[in-house]
């Protein structure tokens, strides 16, 4: 990203915030090192996604949305446990494993699925 592209991206982000005064600010502003907006509920997530427009999405134990308009500068981070319902759908046996200086014995653990609002990535849903 060039300096001109970076400056243009910051201007776009500023315009979005001026037009959407109710969306949350980034948790910690570190210009140039990737700011993050933390979202804790579906309604706020939809408002933020609506404001920023199209995003790419990664899913792990959380959702990370990267607005196309602000890629490499801003990310939207949403906790799955705050947005979705956790359902235990079974159990599985985890075999014993040896970790240097530590033994994790065989044990049983929950097998879970997450029931998320339909079209979580669609701000108009």
N, CA, C and O of each residue as an XYZ file, in Angstrom:
500
protein
N       0.855     -1.177      0.000
C       0.000      0.000      0.000
C       0.902      1.240      0.000
O       1.846      1.340      0.783
N       0.595      2.154     -0.872
C       1.374      3.390     -0.937
C       0.860      4.391      0.102
O      -0.204      4.202      0.692
N       1.617      5.434      0.307
C       1.183      6.496      1.234
C      -0.126      7.121      0.770
O      -0.996      7.418      1.589
N      -0.270      7.321     -0.522
C      -1.497      7.929     -1.056
C      -2.689      6.998     -0.839
O      -3.775      7.454     -0.484
N      -2.489      5.687     -1.052
C      -3.575      4.723     -0.836
C      -3.960      4.660      0.642
O      -5.140      4.578      0.984
N      -2.963      4.698      1.499
C      -3.223      4.671      2.940
C      -4.013      5.910      3.363
O      -4.985      5.802      4.111
N      -3.602      7.073      2.889
C      -4.308      8.319      3.224
C      -5.743      8.284      2.713
O      -6.658      8.726      3.408
N      -5.949      7.763      1.505
C      -7.304      7.660      0.944
C      -8.163      6.710      1.784
O      -9.343      6.978      2.007
N      -7.583      5.613      2.247
C      -8.313      4.673      3.098
C      -8.714      5.331      4.407
O      -9.846      5.168      4.863
N      -7.802      6.069      5.012
C      -8.132      6.776      6.261
C      -9.262      7.787      6.043
O     -10.119      7.950      6.911
N      -9.269      8.463      4.895
C     -10.351      9.407      4.590
C     -11.689      8.682      4.471
O     -12.709      9.168      4.959
N     -11.683      7.510      3.816
C     -12.918      6.719      3.685
C     -13.433      6.296      5.060
O     -14.630      6.382      5.336
N     -12.526      5.840      5.916
C     -12.915      5.438      7.268
C     -13.492      6.636      8.020
O     -14.505      6.505      8.708
N     -12.864      7.789      7.897
C     -13.357      9.001      8.565
C     -14.758      9.358      8.074
O     -15.616      9.727      8.875
N     -14.996      9.254      6.779
C     -16.331      9.541      6.232
C     -17.374      8.574      6.790
O     -18.489      8.977      7.124
N     -17.007      7.305      6.888
C     -17.938      6.310      7.434
C     -18.302      6.666      8.873
O     -19.472      6.590      9.247
N     -17.328      7.051      9.674
C     -17.617      7.420     11.065
C     -18.435      8.703     11.156
O     -19.296      8.820     12.028
N     -18.188      9.651     10.288
C     -18.989     10.879     10.293
C     -20.441     10.593      9.926
O     -21.350     11.225     10.464
N     -20.668      9.644      9.015
C     -22.024      9.314      8.566
C     -22.729      8.323      9.492
O     -23.943      8.144      9.390
N     -21.991      7.684     10.385
C     -22.550      6.656     11.280
C     -22.057      6.894     12.702
O     -21.233      6.126     13.198
N     -22.541      7.936     13.369
C     -22.010      8.292     14.690
C     -22.285      7.266     15.782
O     -21.691      7.357     16.857
N     -23.159      6.300     15.550
C     -23.492      5.327     16.592
C     -22.666      4.043     16.537
O     -22.764      3.225     17.452
N     -21.859      3.840     15.502
C     -21.073      2.613     15.464
C     -19.872      2.747     16.408
O     -19.369      3.849     16.625
N     -19.416      1.613     16.970
C     -18.316      1.694     17.934
C     -17.005      2.096     17.275
O     -16.736      1.780     16.116
N     -16.208      2.796     18.051
C     -14.866      3.172     17.611
C     -13.936      1.982     17.772
O     -14.239      1.065     18.535
N     -12.812      1.978     17.073
C     -11.834      0.918     17.315
C     -11.420      0.914     18.783
O     -11.373      1.957     19.436
N     -11.123     -0.280     19.285
C     -10.751     -0.433     20.691
C      -9.486      0.336     21.015
O      -9.410      1.018     22.037
N      -8.506      0.229     20.156
C      -7.230      0.889     20.366
C      -6.765      1.395     19.013
O      -6.587      0.606     18.085
N      -6.570      2.666     18.889
C      -6.159      3.230     17.610
C      -4.637      3.229     17.548
O      -3.961      3.886     18.339
N      -4.129      2.487     16.604
C      -2.688      2.401     16.358
C      -2.496      2.635     14.871
O      -2.322      1.682     14.111
N      -2.525      3.840     14.466
C      -2.500      4.170     13.042
C      -1.366      3.422     12.358
O      -0.204      3.500     12.758
N      -1.745      2.698     11.316
C      -0.768      1.982     10.516
C      -0.538      0.542     10.940
O       0.123     -0.204     10.218
N      -1.063      0.125     12.091
C      -0.795     -1.243     12.519
C      -2.057     -2.084     12.621
O      -2.047     -3.136     13.260
N      -3.131     -1.643     12.009
C      -4.347     -2.443     11.981
C      -5.218     -2.253     13.204
O      -5.014     -2.919     14.219
N      -6.166     -1.371     13.126
C      -7.087     -1.129     14.228
C      -8.176     -2.192     14.239
O      -8.472     -2.794     13.207
N      -8.772     -2.422     15.401
C      -9.803     -3.439     15.543
C     -11.018     -2.860     16.247
O     -10.900     -2.198     17.278
N     -12.191     -3.120     15.674
C     -13.466     -2.789     16.315
C     -13.978     -4.082     16.929
O     -14.170     -5.067     16.215
N     -14.205     -4.099     18.242
C     -14.753     -5.280     18.910
C     -16.257     -5.124     19.016
O     -16.750     -4.090     19.467
N     -16.989     -6.153     18.600
C     -18.446     -6.121     18.597
C     -18.959     -7.253     19.480
O     -18.479     -8.383     19.396
N     -19.946     -6.939     20.335
C     -20.417     -7.915     21.313
C     -21.874     -8.323     21.143
O     -22.391     -9.080     21.964
N     -22.551     -7.845     20.101
C     -23.930     -8.269     19.882
C     -24.269     -8.153     18.394
O     -23.637     -7.404     17.649
N     -25.274     -8.907     17.993
C     -25.651     -8.987     16.578
C     -26.114     -7.651     16.024
O     -25.769     -7.299     14.896
N     -26.884     -6.908     16.791
C     -27.400     -5.621     16.314
C     -26.258     -4.653     15.993
O     -26.271     -4.000     14.950
N     -25.277     -4.562     16.884
C     -24.132     -3.681     16.644
C     -23.310     -4.170     15.465
O     -22.844     -3.369     14.654
N     -23.128     -5.497     15.364
C     -22.378     -6.043     14.239
C     -23.043     -5.674     12.925
O     -22.372     -5.247     11.986
N     -24.347     -5.834     12.853
C     -25.047     -5.487     11.604
C     -24.900     -4.007     11.283
O     -24.724     -3.642     10.120
N     -24.971     -3.141     12.310
C     -24.807     -1.699     12.071
C     -23.406     -1.392     11.535
O     -23.253     -0.595     10.610
N     -22.395     -2.021     12.113
C     -21.020     -1.788     11.664
C     -20.828     -2.313     10.239
O     -20.224     -1.638      9.406
N     -21.341     -3.516      9.958
C     -21.199     -4.067      8.606
C     -21.961     -3.240      7.574
O     -21.505     -3.066      6.444
N     -23.117     -2.736      7.972
C     -23.889     -1.875      7.075
C     -23.090     -0.611      6.758
O     -23.063     -0.159      5.613
N     -22.440     -0.045      7.777
C     -21.678      1.189      7.586
C     -20.459      0.979      6.697
O     -20.165      1.809      5.837
N     -19.747     -0.133      6.902
C     -18.502     -0.353      6.166
C     -18.683     -1.057      4.832
O     -17.788     -1.017      3.989
N     -19.822     -1.698      4.626
C     -20.060     -2.351      3.343
C     -19.393     -3.706      3.243
O     -19.105     -4.333      4.263
N     -19.143     -4.170      2.017
C     -18.643     -5.524      1.806
C     -17.368     -5.826      2.593
O     -16.465     -4.997      2.706
N     -17.331     -7.051      3.134
C     -16.193     -7.497      3.932
C     -15.819     -8.920      3.531
O     -16.640     -9.678      3.014
N     -14.576     -9.256      3.780
C     -14.202    -10.665      3.750
C     -14.365    -11.158      5.184
O     -14.370    -10.359      6.120
N     -14.498    -12.485      5.360
C     -14.772    -13.003      6.693
C     -13.954    -14.256      6.964
O     -13.822    -15.130      6.107
N     -13.402    -14.326      8.181
C     -12.729    -15.526      8.650
C     -13.467    -15.973      9.901
O     -13.960    -15.150     10.673
N     -13.537    -17.284     10.094
C     -14.242    -17.813     11.253
C     -13.343    -18.778     12.004
O     -12.818    -19.736     11.436
N     -13.178    -18.512     13.275
C     -12.433    -19.398     14.177
C     -13.290    -19.491     15.434
O     -14.475    -19.815     15.351
N     -12.715    -19.214     16.579
C     -13.508    -19.102     17.802
C     -14.187    -17.729     17.853
O     -14.907    -17.406     18.798
N     -13.943    -16.951     16.830
C     -14.530    -15.616     16.685
C     -14.711    -15.362     15.191
O     -14.263    -16.147     14.355
N     -15.353    -14.290     14.882
C     -15.492    -13.871     13.488
C     -14.617    -12.638     13.288
O     -14.636    -11.726     14.115
N     -13.867    -12.601     12.222
C     -13.107    -11.410     11.868
C     -13.583    -10.968     10.486
O     -13.462    -11.704      9.506
N     -14.118     -9.768     10.431
C     -14.569     -9.186      9.169
C     -13.557     -8.117      8.770
O     -13.157     -7.295      9.596
N     -13.152     -8.128      7.527
C     -12.229     -7.113      7.028
C     -12.945     -6.316      5.956
O     -13.194     -6.826      4.864
N     -13.284     -5.052      6.260
C     -13.979     -4.237      5.258
C     -13.109     -4.040      4.017
O     -11.933     -3.691      4.119
N     -13.696     -4.265      2.857
C     -12.977     -4.068      1.597
C     -12.457     -2.632      1.519
O     -11.343     -2.387      1.055
N     -13.275     -1.692      1.977
C     -12.908     -0.276      1.898
C     -11.739      0.065      2.833
O     -11.079      1.086      2.644
N     -11.481     -0.778      3.835
C     -10.454     -0.453      4.822
C      -9.485     -1.605      5.053
O      -8.930     -1.742      6.143
N      -9.279     -2.434      4.032
C      -8.400     -3.593      4.214
C      -7.003     -3.158      4.651
O      -6.526     -2.091      4.267
N      -6.374     -3.975      5.435
C      -5.039     -3.731      5.984
C      -5.002     -2.575      6.984
O      -3.937     -2.274      7.523
N      -6.124     -1.926      7.244
C      -6.145     -0.803      8.169
C      -7.106     -1.050      9.328
O      -6.873     -0.573     10.438
N      -8.189     -1.797      9.076
C      -9.231     -1.960     10.085
C      -9.825     -3.357     10.003
O     -10.023     -3.890      8.912
N     -10.110     -3.948     11.158
C     -10.785     -5.240     11.221
C     -11.937     -5.141     12.216
O     -11.881     -4.374     13.177
N     -12.966     -5.917     11.973
C     -14.125     -5.980     12.865
C     -14.096     -7.369     13.492
O     -14.129     -8.376     12.784
N     -14.035     -7.420     14.807
C     -13.862     -8.672     15.535
C     -15.107     -8.915     16.361
O     -15.483     -8.071     17.174
N     -15.752    -10.055     16.166
C     -16.983    -10.384     16.884
C     -16.829    -11.739     17.569
O     -16.410    -12.715     16.947
N     -17.164    -11.788     18.832
C     -17.061    -13.024     19.594
C     -18.230    -13.939     19.266
O     -19.390    -13.551     19.402
N     -17.917    -15.157     18.832
C     -18.955    -16.102     18.466
C     -19.890    -16.373     19.649
O     -21.106    -16.443     19.468
N     -19.335    -16.527     20.860
C     -20.189    -16.846     22.007
C     -21.159    -15.722     22.348
O     -22.149    -15.967     23.037
N     -20.912    -14.515     21.895
C     -21.838    -13.403     22.138
C     -22.920    -13.322     21.065
O     -23.965    -12.711     21.289
N     -22.684    -13.928     19.909
C     -23.601    -13.811     18.783
C     -24.391    -15.086     18.498
O     -25.451    -15.040     17.875
N     -23.876    -16.206     18.951
C     -24.442    -17.491     18.585
C     -24.798    -18.301     19.829
O     -24.328    -18.019     20.931
N     -25.626    -19.299     19.629
C     -25.994    -20.209     20.706
C     -25.135    -21.466     20.592
O     -25.075    -22.091     19.533
N     -24.478    -21.827     21.676
C     -23.629    -23.023     21.708
C     -24.489    -24.232     22.028
O     -25.228    -24.230     23.012
N     -24.395    -25.280     21.187
C     -25.174    -26.494     21.389
C     -24.231    -27.686     21.462
O     -23.432    -27.900     20.551
N     -24.316    -28.461     22.536
C     -23.556    -29.696     22.624
C     -24.322    -30.735     21.819
O     -25.484    -31.017     22.114
N     -23.685    -31.303     20.808
C     -24.354    -32.253     19.920
C     -23.794    -33.659     20.064
O     -24.195    -34.564     19.332
N     -22.873    -33.851     21.000
C     -22.314    -35.177     21.206
C     -21.124    -35.116     22.128
O     -20.803    -34.067     22.687
N     -20.466    -36.264     22.283
C     -19.260    -36.374     23.091
C     -18.259    -37.186     22.294
O     -18.645    -37.998     21.454
N     -16.974    -36.974     22.549
C     -15.943    -37.779     21.915
C     -14.836    -38.035     22.929
O     -14.634    -37.262     23.865
N     -14.146    -39.106     22.724
C     -13.016    -39.460     23.574
C     -11.763    -38.851     22.949
O     -11.484    -39.045     21.765
N     -11.026    -38.124     23.754
C      -9.764    -37.542     23.320
C      -8.666    -38.455     23.856
O      -8.527    -38.600     25.070
N      -7.888    -39.070     22.975
C      -6.872    -40.011     23.451
C      -5.784    -39.314     24.263
O      -5.524    -38.120     24.115
N      -5.167    -40.110     25.123
C      -4.066    -39.587     25.916
C      -2.974    -39.085     24.985
O      -2.729    -39.666     23.929
N      -2.325    -38.004     25.384
C      -1.179    -37.509     24.627
C      -0.127    -37.044     25.617
O      -0.437    -36.602     26.724
N       1.075    -37.151     25.209
C       2.177    -36.764     26.075
C       2.774    -35.479     25.533
O       3.175    -35.390     24.373
N       2.819    -34.508     26.394
C       3.434    -33.223     26.082
C       4.688    -33.172     26.943
O       4.619    -33.472     28.135
N       5.826    -32.802     26.378
C       7.048    -32.799     27.198
C       6.797    -32.164     28.568
O       6.286    -31.049     28.680
N       7.174    -32.915     29.600
C       7.024    -32.517     30.997
C       5.567    -32.460     31.455
O       5.268    -31.934     32.527
N       4.656    -33.006     30.634
C       3.246    -32.972     31.011
C       2.502    -34.089     30.281
O       2.714    -34.302     29.087
N       1.633    -34.800     30.996
C       0.806    -35.834     30.385
C      -0.642    -35.386     30.468
O      -1.140    -35.063     31.546
N      -1.309    -35.369     29.335
C      -2.739    -35.068     29.315
C      -3.442    -36.407     29.155
O      -3.381    -37.015     28.087
N      -4.114    -36.875     30.212
C      -4.739    -38.182     30.129
C      -5.937    -38.180     29.186
O      -6.523    -37.143     28.875
N      -6.272    -39.394     28.745
C      -7.468    -39.536     27.924
C      -8.648    -38.967     28.699
O      -8.757    -39.140     29.913
N      -9.520    -38.293     27.979
C     -10.694    -37.703     28.630
C     -11.800    -37.531     27.597
O     -11.586    -37.656     26.391
N     -12.963    -37.247     28.105
C     -14.114    -37.013     27.249
C     -14.343    -35.512     27.170
O     -14.151    -34.799     28.155
N     -14.754    -35.029     26.002
C     -15.054    -33.609     25.863
C     -16.300    -33.426     25.018
O     -16.684    -34.303     24.244
N     -16.922    -32.268     25.182
C     -18.131    -31.950     24.423
C     -17.796    -31.769     22.943
O     -16.736    -31.253     22.591
N     -18.706    -32.198     22.099
C     -18.673    -31.884     20.678
C     -19.755    -30.826     20.501
O     -20.921    -31.074     20.809
N     -19.383    -29.664     20.015
C     -20.342    -28.566     19.959
C     -20.555    -28.074     18.540
O     -19.700    -28.244     17.671
N     -21.686    -27.474     18.325
C     -22.001    -26.732     17.113
C     -22.473    -25.362     17.557
O     -22.935    -25.189     18.685
N     -22.358    -24.403     16.678
C     -22.805    -23.047     16.976
C     -23.991    -22.726     16.083
O     -23.914    -22.869     14.862
N     -25.073    -22.300     16.684
C     -26.259    -21.899     15.941
C     -26.266    -20.380     15.878
O     -26.653    -19.711     16.836
N     -25.838    -19.847     14.755
C     -25.683    -18.404     14.598
C     -26.870    -17.825     13.860
O     -27.549    -18.532     13.115
N     -27.127    -16.527     14.065
C     -28.212    -15.895     13.305
C     -27.978    -16.113     11.818
O     -26.854    -15.994     11.332
N     -29.035    -16.428     11.113
C     -28.915    -16.683      9.683
C     -28.322    -15.450      8.994
O     -28.708    -14.316      9.276
N     -27.401    -15.695      8.107
C     -26.759    -14.637      7.310
C     -26.137    -13.572      8.191
O     -26.377    -12.380      8.001
N     -25.338    -14.002      9.153
C     -24.657    -13.090     10.069
C     -23.823    -12.059      9.312
O     -23.656    -10.926      9.765
N     -23.303    -12.464      8.157
C     -22.463    -11.557      7.381
C     -23.268    -10.637      6.475
O     -22.689     -9.831      5.746
N     -24.592    -10.743      6.508
C     -25.453     -9.897      5.681
C     -26.060     -8.816      6.557
O     -26.979     -9.111      7.321
N     -25.590     -7.580      6.481
C     -26.077     -6.529      7.368
C     -27.556     -6.186      7.154
O     -28.171     -5.546      8.007
N     -28.119     -6.600      6.041
C     -29.519     -6.272      5.775
C     -30.464     -7.351      6.305
O     -31.680     -7.162      6.316
N     -29.904     -8.484      6.744
C     -30.750     -9.599      7.211
C     -31.446     -9.244      8.512
O     -32.195    -10.057      9.053
